[in-house]
Amino acid sequence: LNVEYKVVKEILNHNLVDETVKKHKSKNSKFTKKTPIVTIMGHVDHGKTTLLDYIRKSKLTDLEIGGITQTIGAYQTIDRKGNKITFIDTPGHEAFTAMRSQGAKVTDIAVIIVAADDSIMPQTKESIDHAKAAGIPIIVAINKIDAPGSNPSKVMNDLSAYGVISEEFGGDVPFVQISALKGTGVDTLLETISLISEISEFKADFSCKGYGTVLEAKLDKFLGPVVNIIVDNGYISQRDVVVCGSSFGKVRKLIGDNGKNVEEAEPATPVQLVGLDSLPKVGDVVFVVDDERFAKQIATDVKEFRKKESSIKTQKPLTLKSISERLANEEKKKLNIILKGDTQGRVEAIASKINSISNDEINVNLIRFDTGNITNGDITLAKASDSIIYMFGLKPTSAIIKQVESEGINLRTHDIIYKLIEEIEGIVTGMLEPVFKEVILGEAEIKKIFTFSKIGNIAGSYMREGKISNDSLVRILRDGKIVYEGNVSSLRQEKKDVKEVTKGKEFGFTMKDFNDIKEGDIAQLYKLEKE
């Protein structure tokens, strides 16, 4: 690696990917044609995984919980002309914004898939924004053209209004109509991808030391940290020493998208890398260095830097004592959460969504978020901070269940992201103080006062507008000023108790804890309704 240690450290600390690319190129860089990397993006359930399923002739959709892709997957396929294409399948749910954004950063072409019977949706627009920000070519695949209510013309018009104009409308964006389920138009889509690839001349440096980008990371109970990467430039091989953010190690195994071991991975190749000492972050750059001592030093410094940076940015408490003190001093209502998930990418994406739920009245505190099963430390922390523990994509052991029950801790498990988020939002809604609006029922004029020793003063009144009920709220106005606000205590008409009196009728009523009524006072009757 022809880079000074301090430069590499600075690059990693600040995650300057562009600078990493520049510094990592060898003096004799030779850029040659590479396999295009295509990201399939779009709204939830618009058919991204079904399209990839058809292209690969596999059954990816059978593996997806709730029909929603929840981990970025990268796969290679070959078109009819023998050209390789690397596809990245990104999650469709809005909570995975960070993961989808990362997918757009490593890709060459974005295929925005839009259902013909649904048109553009929030994640469609978001995907377009990510692709435009990355400066990559866009191809629109209008899917479900054989579905009832299909309207490709509406999709084209809606996208034009959002600035994505088809070639048919005089723009520069190719539109392809497909049925991902039946395969209609898929060959045309692949040919369009190949054409864009030839025109754009995507290239990579095959001569430099290898480096790539982390798409996902998870902890395997047999293999340890397993990192899904896509190689950007150079080769990453088995037995290479690599550093990846605050992680490092020697590559023990590279697993291709077909599940078989490979000796090395060239640019645009997706592989699973085994051998790091810990889980890196999604988006970290992984690259080859000369020896483990050097890699360990870089990783250690990055870890310290990130620790200090996180402390400065978030001011999160690091001890149980400081957490307890902070929570005790908060005036706002609070909901404390500990999140445990099966993969780093999912955990980070869910954490980002949870952190956006807080409002002016309720503070949602994500006390801890991490991968792997619940530990004794998690349980201790949950008890000390009165937190709910959420597990995503994991199942607690019977021992853990017994332990959390004995400690009185609320443990929740989920496999579908939007259900987890909806549950938390429901909890927050239930914690809010209800907001009421005043609804005027009527107005009466007090004509005469009747005094009884056992009852007190009865206000003989005339109903000028609306109505009065025996459970109405009442406000007494005297010379335009409020002299009483409270409840109607009793309501009588013609010496009988009644439930209601309407406009134009005479009646008498008493008020709770108020006898100082006078002739000429005005009674406003109202009720409170939740907004």
N, C-alpha and C positions, 0 to 999 in steps of 0.2 A: 504494500500500500504506500504509494508515493505521496504521503500526507503527513505533516507534522502532528504529533499527538495533540497539542493544544488546539489545532484547527479542527481535528476530528471531534474532540470533546465539545467544542463550541457548536459545531454542526449538529451533533446529537442532542445537546442540551436544549437548543432552540428549535429542534425539529425542522431545520431549514432543508427541506427535501431538494429544492432546486440547487442549493449550494452543494449538497451531497453529490448530486449528479455531476456538477462541474469538477469538484475535487477528485471524484473517483475515476474520472476518465484517464486513461493512460496517455502518455505523450504521443504514442503512435496509434491513437484511436482509429479504428476502421469501422465505419457505419455501413451496415448492409441490410438488405430487406429482411423484415421480420414478420412473424405471424401477427395479424391484427387482433387486438383485444376489444371485444364488443361487450358492452354492458346493456343488459335488458332492463329497462326501467319503466315504471308506471304505477298506476293506482292498484290498491289491493283488489285481488280477484279479477283483474282484467286479462289474465291468461299468460303471465310471464313464465311460470314454471311449466305450464302445459305446452307452451311453444318450445321451450328447451327440452322438455320430455319427448316431443315429437322429433326434434332434430337429433337427439341422442338415441332415439328408439329405446328409451329406458322408462322407468316408472317413478320418476322423482316425486310426482304429486302424491303418490301413495305414502311417501315418507313424511309429508308435511302435516303437522298437527293443525287441525282446524282449517286446512286448505290454504294456509298462509305460510310462505317461505320465511323462516325465522333465523337462518344463518346464511351469510354470503357463501355461495358455492361458485367455484370457477372450474370450467370443464373445457376440454378441447374436442373438436369434431373436425371432419373433413367434408368439404362440399363435393359436388358431382365431378368437378374438374381436378380433384385431388389436392385442393388448397386447404391448409389448416386454418381454423378459426378458433380463437379462445373466447368462450362466452363467460360472462359473469352474471349470475342471477342475483339480483338485489331484493331485499325484503320490501313489501309494498306498504306496510303499515307506517303511519306517520311517526311513530315512536322510534323508528329506525333511521331517522334523518341522517344522523352522523355516519351510520354504516353505508347508507346509499351514497352519501356525499363522497365518502372515501372511494367507493366503487367508481364514481365518475372521475376521480383524480388519476386513477391508474389505467383508464381505458382510452382507446383510440377512436371508437365510434359508439354512439349511444343509439340504441333502438328504443324508441318510446312507444310502448304498446298501449293502445286505447281501445276499449270495448265499443263496438259500433252501436250497441243498445244502451250505452251509458254515457258516452262522450267524455269530455275532460272533467276531471275531478281534482280535489286538492293536491293529491300526490302526483298527478299528471303534471300540474303546473310546477310543483316543487322539483320534479325530475328534469323538466325542461330547463329550469333555472340553474340546476347543478351542471347540466351539460353545457349550457351557454357559458357559465362561469369558467368551466374547464377549457373552453375554446375548442371543443371537439365537434366533428360532423354529426348531424342528427338524421336518423331515418325513422319515419313514423310507420308503425305496423298497425293498421286498423283491423282488430281481431273480432271474432264472433259475427262475421258477416252473414252467417246462416241462421243467426238467432232471431226469434220473434222480436219485432220492434227495431230491428237493425236499421241504422240510418247513417251510412258512411258520409253522405253529403253534409249532414249536420256536424259531424266530427271535423271535417275539413274546414267548415265555416267557423266553428268554435276555436279551432287551433289558429286559424288566420287572425282572428280577433286577438289572440294571445301572442301574435308575432311569429308564429310558425306557419309559413306560407308554402303550400305545395307547388311543385313544378307545374302542375296543371293550372294553378292560379297565377302563374308568372313568378313564383318564388324559386328558391334553390334547394328545397327540402324534398327528397324522394318520399312518396307515400306508397305503401304496398298494402293491398287488401288481402287478408288471410283468414283462415279458420285453423287455429292452432290444434284444435281437437281432431279435425279430419285431415289436416295437412295441406289444405287448399292454399295455394299462393306461397308456400314456405320456400320452395325452390327459387321462386322469383326474388324473395327476400334475401336468400343466401347469395344469389347472383348480384343483387344490388350492393350487398356488403362487400363482395369481392371487387366490384367495380369501383366503389369508393376507396377501397384499400389500394388499388392500382393507381388511381388518380392522386391519392394523398402521399403515396410512397412512404409508408411507415417504416422506420429504420431503427436499429439498435446497434450498440457497440458490443461486438462479440469478443473483443480482445482485452477488455479491462477486467479487473477483479469483480466477481459477481456481487450484485446487490439487488434487492427487491423490496416489496411493500407487504406489510402484514394485513391480511384481510380478516382474519379471525384467529382466536387463540382459545384453547380449552385444556383442561387438565384431565388426562387419561390415567385411570388407576394402574394400568400396566406400563404405559410408555412414558408417563410424566407429562410435562408441557408439550402439547402438539400445536404447531403453528401453521395455519394456512397462509401461504405466501404466493405471490406472483412475481417472477423474476423480471426486473426492468432492463438490466444490461449485464453483460458478462455471463459467466457460468457459476452456479453454486453446486458443489459436489459433495458427496459423502466424504467424511473425515476433514472437511474444511473447518477452520476455526472462524466463528462468526460472532458479531456483536449486534444486539438488537435493542435499542433504547437502553434500559437498565438491566437487560438480560444478556447472557453470553453463553458460549459452550462450543463443543465440537459436534458437527453434524453426524449423528449416529445412523440416521435413516432418512431417506427421502421417499415419499410415497406419492405416486402419480394419481391422477383423477380416476384411474381404473382400479385403484386399490393395490397395484403392484409396486414393488420396490424399483427405484431407478438409481443409476449411479450419479447422474448429474442432470441439472435442469438449465436449459438455455432461455434467452429472453422470450417473454410472453408465455412461459410455461407455468401452469399452476401446480404446486406440489404442497404436500404436508411435510414440514420439517420437524424432526425429532432430535433433541440433544441440548436444548437450552436449559439453563438452571432454574428459570422462573418464567412466568407468563409475561410477555410484552404487551404493549397497548396496541389496539387496532390503529393502523396508520403508521406505526413505527417503521423505520428503514432497517432492514437486516442486510449486513454486508460482511464480506470476507476480510479478515485481517491475518497478519503473519503468525501470531502465536497467542496462546491462552493468557499469558501474563499481561500482554498489552490489552487484550479484550476485557479481562477482568478489571483492569484499572479504569478503562473507559466506562464500563458498566457501573462501577462503584461510584465514580464521579457524577454520572448522569443521575443515579439514584439519589445522591445527596442533593444535587441541584433541584430535582423535581420535588423532593421533600420540602426544601426551603421555599420553593416557588409556590407549592400548594398551601403551605402555612401562611404565606404572605397574602395570597389571593383570597383564600376562603376563610382564614382565621378559624378553622375547625378545631375543637378541643381534641387533644390527643390522649387524655387520661380520663378515667372514670370520674375522678374528683372534679376536674374542670368541666366535664359534660354536665354533671349534676348541678354544679354551681350555675352554669349558664342557663340550664332549663328552669331552675328555681327562680331566676331573676327575670325571666321573660314574662311580660304582661299579656302578650297575645296568647290565644289558645294555640295549642301545639299538637301535632300528630308526629310521633317519632317512629321511624321505620328503619329496620335493618334488612338489606336485600342480599340474598344469596342466589346465584345463578349458575347455569351449567357452562356458559362460555363467556369470555371476557367481552366480546363485542356486544352480546345481548345485555349483559349487566350494565355496560356503559350507556347503551342506548336507552334502556329502561330508566336508569338513574337520571339521565337528562330529562326525560319526560316527567318523572316524579318531581324533580326540582322545579318544574314549571307550574305545579299545581297550587302552590302557596298563593294566598291573597292578602288583602289588608287586614283581615280579621283572624286568619288561621295561618300559622307557620308550619309547613310540612318539612320536618327535619330528617334528611337521609343520614342517619348517624354513621352507618357503615354500609358499603356495598363491595362485594367480593365474589369470587368464584369458589365452587366446591361446597361440600356439605356443611351443615351447622357444627360449630365447635363449642367446647365449653366456654371459651372466651366470648362467643356470640351470645350465649345464654346469660352469662354474667352481665354483659353489657346491656342486653335487653331488659333484664330485671332492674338494673341500676337506673336506666333512662326511661323505663316504662314504655318500651318500644314494641311495636308489632314486628314479627319476623315474617318476611315474604320469601318463599322459595320458588324460583322459576326454572322449570325444566328438570327439577330434581325431586326425589321422594325421600322423606325423612325415614330413618330407621326406627324400629319400634322402641329402641332405647332412648332415642332423641325425643320421640313423642311422649314417653313417660316422664322424661326429665322436664320438658317444657310445661307439661300439665301440672307436675308437682310444684313448679315455680310460679304457676299462674300466668304464664306467658301466652299471648295470642299468636299462634302459628298458622299461616295461610300458605297454601300451595296452588300454583297455577301453571298451565302449559300454553295458554294463549294470552298474548301480551295485552290485547285491548280489554280483555276481561279483568286482568289485574289492574289496569289503569282505571277502568270504570268503577271497580270496587273501591279504590282509594278515593276517587272523586265523590263517590256516594258517601263515604265516611266523612269527608270534608263538608259536604252539603249538610249532613246531619248535625255537624258540630256548630254550624253557623247559627247565630241568634236570628230568630225569625223576624222578618221585616213586615210591618203592618201598614196598611193605608186606611185612612178614615173614609167611611162611606156615610154621607148624610141621609138619614131616613125621613126626617120631617122637622117641622117647627110649630110650636104651640105658644099661645099667649096666656099667661096666668091672669085670670079675671077676678078670682075671689079666694080668700084664705079661710079654711075651716079648721078649727082647733079642737082636738080631742085629747083628753088627759092620757089615755092609754096609747094612742097612736102618735100624737104630736100633730103637726100642721099638715093638712092635706091641701094640695094646690088644685083648686078648681080651675080648669083650663078649657081653651077652645083650640081645636086642631086646625091650624091655618093651612099647612102644607104637609103632604106626605102622610106618615103614620107614626104611631108609637107602639112599642111592644113592651110586655112586662119584664123583658130582659134587656131593654135598650140601655145604652150609655146616654147620659144626659149632661148637657152643659148649660148653666144658667147665666144669662146675660142681663146686666142691669146698667142702663145708660151706656150701652156698648162695651162694657167691661165684664170680664168673666169673674163671677163670684163663687162659682161651684162647678166642679167636674166630678162625676161619679156614676152611680148606677140607679136605675129606677128600682125602687123597693117593692111597690105594689101599684096596681092599676085597676081602677074601678069605674063602672059606668052604670048609672041607675041603680046604685047600691049593690051591684054585683061585681065580683072579681072577673076580669076579662083578660084575655091574652093580647088583644090588639084593638086599637082605635084608629079610624081612618079620618081623612080630611073632611072638615065641616061638622064634626061631632064634638059634643061636650063630654068631659070626663074629669076624673080626679086622680091624682097620683101622689105618692110619697117618694122621698129619696133617702138613700142610705146615709145616716149620720149628718143630715142637714135639715134644719127647721127654719132657718132665717130667710124664708121666701116672702116676697112682697107682690102686691098687685101691680101689674104692668111689666113684671119680669118676663123675659123671653126664654123659652126652653128649646134648645136645639137637641134633637135626638139623632144619634148616630151609632154606628158599629165599626169594629175594626176587622179588616180582612187581610189575610196573608198575601203579600205580593208574589 
